[in-house]
Amino acid sequence: MTNPGPTHLFISCAPEDTALARWLARKLAALGYPVWFEKMKSLGGEAWPQTADEAVKSRTFRMLALISEHSLRKKKPMLERMLAQRVVRQQNISDFLIPLKLDDSEPDELTATSTAISFTNGWANGWKELLAKLDSIKAPRSLKNGAQLAASSFPRGDDLINEAGGRLFANLVRVKSFPNTLRVFQAPDNLATEEIRKLEDAWTFYEISRDAMVALIPPPPEFADRIAPTREQLIWADGGWFHNIRVRDIAARLIMRALTRRLINAGCLKHPDPMLSETFYLPETFAEDAELEYTGFEGKKLYIPIRDKVSFRRVGGITEVNFHNFAFHIRVARGLDEAFYIQLTPTLAFFYESGLPIADKSAVSRLRRVTKTWGNEERLKRILAAEQILSGAQPAGVNDPVLEPGLLALRAPIALDEAILESDGSKEDMGEELLSHEFDLEEPEAEDADE
């Protein structure tokens, strides 16, 4: 077979930038440009070469390299850019590598000498500039059925179904066991505030009044002569009320207080906002190299950076750099059955560049801006990591609640074939680096109106 020569546009990108790469590949193919993109090989109009080296050296007209903070750190796109630079030297094609700039990252030595096309102000502007560039260098448009190939590359629906079934995860952890009997104690009215704080650090109790302190066990020895047991005992499973409070609700509050002590002892910190008393975040010292290790739902060992960097654009063009730490919210969830469940919700704790916490209403806007970029898989991995922190924390006292390891999961007879929908490559790449994003920030007035 005769070698058709360099006719194709080779798209190189990091897994995190696959969404734009897919969009470009389909748009270019629809206009007749033969495209080689590893995740959409049919758009080239012919068989994919045996190796990327062969594709780049002898079959590629130009390489479109998506340049971002991700691609500058990933090995595979870096090697592809190295192949492109070899072609530049050997064939004397100065613009063989066409960088498509996706963010404000500084170019590396492989792209510093090439003129980049910016996609930072919207895909539409970058697309127009790219088409002008391809027209100026007379890029071949030899793909006869490009529009049909582009249309057929979309999942049709029936090919998304995996009849082997799958697991459905809920953000719930079952409380495996918890004592049925709650004990009531009474304390003198003259306990000082400092004594109460010391008591809270050492004893899990719920104070309705000084003569009605509900707990699972007696207080620490240093308080035994001042806090006395009463004859009252509460059976939360039987329902009923105590001092106008449902006994089951008292049990739920004791569970939360026990888990709070457990997480604090494990190294978690309470959220800087005092209104978020059931939200915890991780300091960078929580794990080695400030990376949280956890086991993914496929059983692989994965990592999440505990601290990430983010920039917010304020009115007037002022850019503010913040950091946010891995955080999660816990609460008792009921209604599935008679057992208690702990619901885990992933969230973030924000800090100014100086290190001071952000605990006012603007933190809500920051949280929305960042978490809206999370897909289902990003949320699941954070829930899995939070569950493993919670389950791995040692009980803080005798008769503390015992948790069932792992998230509540159900089997479904059919499932989506997520491999077709994946846009971020191998799961090992997830969470391996400190990410930097930039968002517009709502001003406080807008936030107030939204509440």
N, C-alpha and C positions, 0 to 999 in steps of 0.2 A: 504493500500500500504506500502510495506517495505521501510524504510528509507535507501536510497542507501549509506549513510555515506558521509564523507567529500571528495568530488571528484573535486570540482570546484575551479577555480581561480577567486577570487573576485577583481575586479579593482575599486579602489577608487581614485577620482581625483576632482580637482576644475573645474568649468565650462570652465575657460580659457585654460585648458590643455586637453580638450576633443579630439582635433585632434590626439594627440599622443595616447590617450587611445583607440580611435577607431581603429587606426592602429595596436596597440598591440592586441586588442581583435580579430580582423580578422586574424592576423598572427598566434596567439595561437590556435584559433579554427581550422584553416586550417591544423595544425599539430596534431589535435585530442584532444587538451586540452579543457575540458568543461570550459566555461567562463561565469561568471555573471558580466555584466556591465549594469547599469540601462538604458542607452540609446540604448543598442543593446541586448535586453533580449533573443532573439532567439538563440544566440550563446551558451547558456547553454545546449541546447538539451532537455530541459524539462521546465515545468512551473516555473516562478519566484516565490520564496517563498512569503508568505504574507507580511513579514517585512524584512528589512535589518538585524535586530537582529537575526531572525531565520536563515537567509541565512549565516550569519557569524558564529554563534555559532555551528550549527549542520551540515551545508552542505558545508562549505568552507574548502578546503585543505590548501590554503595559501591566504593571502591578498596581492595584489600588490598595494602599495600606492604610487601614483605619488606625489613626494614632491617638491614643488615650493613655491615661495613667495606667490602665490595665495592660494594654498591649506593650507598653514600654518596659513592663516588669515580667511579662510572660515569655517563656523560652521559645515556644513554637512560632509565634509571629515574629520574634526577633531573628530566628533562623531564616525565616522566609525573606525578611528584609536584607539579610546578609546575602542570600542567593541573588536578590535583585541587584545589589551593589556589585556583585561579581559580573552580572550581565552588563551593567553600566561600564565597567572597566574593559571587559573583553570585546564588547560590540560597539563601544563608544556611543551609547544612546543616553544622553545626559538626563533625559526626563523619563527613563524607563520606570522609575519608582515615583508614583504620584501619591504623596501623603494626603490623607483626608483628616483634617484636624478636628477632633471631637470635644476637646476641653482645653484648659489653659496649661497643660503640661508642657514643660520645656522639651524640645526635640532632642533625640539622642544623636550620636555621631553618624548613625546610618541614615538619618533623615534631615540633618541640619543643613545640608547643601541643596536640598530639593525644595522647590516652591510648593507650599501646602495650599490646599483648598479648604476653607473653613466651613465646618458644619456647626459651629458654636452658636450661631445666630438663627438656627432653624434649619431643618433638612431641606426645605424648599429652596432657600438661597444657595446652599451648598450644591444642590442638584443642578441648578441652572449653571453655576460656574463649572461644574464637572462636565456637563454636556458641551459647553463652549470649548473646554480644553480638548475633549475627544474629537470635536469637529475640526479644531485647528490642526490636529496631528493626523487627521484622516484615519481614525480608528475604524477597522473593518466592521461592516454591519452585514455580515454574511449569514446570519441565522434566519432562515426562511420562515420557520414556524415558531418564532420566538414568543409571540403573544399567546399561542396555544400552550407552549411549554410553561410559560410563567403562570398561566391560569391553572394548569394541571398540577403545579407544585403546591397548591394550597391543599390542606387536609380536606377530604370530601365529607367526612362524617362517619361513614361506616368503617373506615380504616382507623378510626380513633378508639374503637371498642376492643378491649382485651377480655375475651371470654374466660380467661383463666381466673378472673376475679382479682380482688385486691383487698388491702386493709384500709379502713377508715379510722383516722386518729382523731380523738377529741382532746381538747386542752384540759383534761380532767385527770386527777390522780385520786384513786379510791383510798379512803381511810380504812385500812384493813381491820384494825381493832382500836377500841377506845373504852375505858372503864364505864360500865353502866351506872355506877353509883357515884354521885357527887356529894361531897361533904361540906358542911356549913360551919364556919368559924366566926368568932366575934373578937373584936379588938377594941382597946380603949380609944377614946376620942382625942387623946393628946399625943398621938403619933405625929412626929415632926415630918415635914415634907421630905427632908433628907432620908429619914428612916423609911418612908414609903418607897422612895426611889431604890434604896438598897434592897427592900423587900421584893420589889418588882424584878430586880436583876437576879434574885435567887429563888423565887417562888412563883409558880403559875397559879394565879387566882383571879377571880372576877368580883370586884367590890360593888355590891348594891348599896350597902351602908356599912358603917363600922361594926354593926352587930349582925351583918349578913354578908360574909366574905366566902364565896363558893370556890372550892378547890378540889383537887384529886387526892392530895396527901397533906399531912400536917406541915406547918411552916418550918423554916430552918431552925435549928436548936437555939440560936441566939434570940429568937423571938418566941420560943415556946412558953416562956413564963408570962407573956403579955397577950398572946393570941391564943384563945382557948377554943376547943371544939364544942359545938352544941350537940344536942341529940337529933337534930334534923338531918335527914339524908334524902337526896333527890334521885329518882330513877328517871333519867331523861327519855328512855325508850317508852315509858308509859305515858308520856305527854304530861299534861298538867301545867300549873302555873305556880310561881314562887315570887312573892312581892310584886305581883302584876307583870311578871315577865315569864314568857314561855320557858319551861325548863330545857326544852330542846335548843332554844336560842342561847341559853346560858352555856350549854355544852359546846355549841358552835364557837362561842367567844373564847372559851377555854382552849379549844383546839387552835384557834388563831394565835392566842397568846403563847401557847407552847411552841408553835412553829416559828413565831417571831423570835423567841429566845434561841431556838435551834439555829436559825439562819444567822443571827448576830454572832453566836458562838463559832459558827463556821467561817466567819470573816466577811459576811455581807454587811452592808451599811444601809441605814434607813434613808429613804429618799430625802433630798434637801428640803422639799416642800412639806411642812408639817401637816398639811391637809391630806397628804398621801401616806397615811400611817401604815398601810398594808403593802407599800411598794418598796422594793429593795434594789440597790445597785451594787455593782462589784467595783472595788478599787483596783487599780492596775496591779497591785501587789497580790491580788487574789490567786494568780497563777503565774508560773514561770513565763518570762518573755511577754507578759501581759496578753497571753493567748489562752482562751478558754477551750480546753479539750473536752469533747463529748462524743458519744457514739450516735451516728446517724440512723435513720429508720431502716437502712439497708445493712446495718451492722458494721459500717466502716468508721474508723476513727477520723474525726473532723475537728476543725478549729474555728473559733470565732474571735476576732480581735475584741478585747474588753473595751478599748477606748478608740473612738473614731473621730476624725476631723471633719468639720463642715463649715461652709461659709454662707452667710446670709446677706443679701443685698437689701439695704434699707432705702426709704424714700430719699432722693437726692444723690443716689449713686454711691452711698457709703457702704463699704463691705465690712462685715463684722465676722471674725473668725471665732468659732465655738468648738468645744469638744463635747462628745456625748458618750456616756458609759452604758454598758450592757445593764439592763434592769428588767424587772418583772414584777407584776402585781399578783397577789394571791388573795383569794377569798373563798369562803365555804359555799359550795354549791349543793343544793338539795333538789329533790324531785324525781330523780331516776328510780330510786328505791328507798329503803329505810336507812341505808348507809349514808355517811357523810362523804363528800367529794371535795377536793381542793381544785379550784379553777385557776389556771395559770394564764396570764395575759402578758405578752412581751411588750416592753416599753423602753424608754431611755431616760437617763438623767443628764441634764445639760449643764455645762460650765462655760464661763467666759474664758478667754485665752489666758487671763491672769490666774485662773484656778478657782475663782469664786463661783459658787453655785448659782444657777438661774432658777429662782423659785417663785417668780411672779407670773402673771397671766401670759406674758410673752412666751413662756416655756411651752404653753399649749400650742401656739402657732408653730413653734419650732418642731414640736413633736409631729404635728400633722404633716408638715412639709417633708420631713424625712421618712416617716413610716408609710406615706402614700406610695413610695417607690418600692415597698416590700411586696413581693408576690407571695403566693401560698407557700412555696417551698422555703422562702426566707423566714416567714412566720413560724413554719413548722420546725425548722432547725433551731430557732430561738426558744420555742416551747420545749423541745427535747432537751436542750442544754439547761434550761431552768428546772425542768423536772429532775434531771440528774444532780443538780446542785441541791435541790430540796431533799431528794431521797437519800443522797449521800451524806447529808448533815446528821451528826450524831444526836440522839435524843438529849434534851437538856435536863431531863429529870425523870424520876420514877413515874410509871404510868402515863408517860407521854404517848400521844397517838402514834400508832404504827401504820406506815403507809405501804400500800401495794406498789412494788417497783414498776416503773413504766407508765406510759399514758394509757388511758382507757382506749381500747381499739376494738373495732367490729369488723367482721368479714363481709364483703360485698360479693354477690355472685358474678358481677361484671365490673369492669374498671376501665378508666381511660388509659390508652397507651401513651403515657406521658413522654416517652422517648421521641415521639413524633413532634410533640409540642415544645420540647426543650429548646431553649435559646441560649443556654449558658454553658454548654459543654460538660466536661466531666465534673462530677460533684466534688472531687478532691480540690478543685480550684476555689470552692466557695469559702469565703471568709479568711483567705490566707494573707491578706495584706491590709494595711491601713488605708481606708478609702477617703477620698476627698470629693465633696459635692458642693454645689452652690445653688441656693434657692432664694426666691423673693420672700421677704418676711412681712407679714401683716403688722401694721402698727397697732398699738394697744386699743385705740378707739374702735378699729375694725373688729378686734378680738372681742371687745365688750359687747358689740352689737350682735356678735355671733353666738354668744353664750345664752 
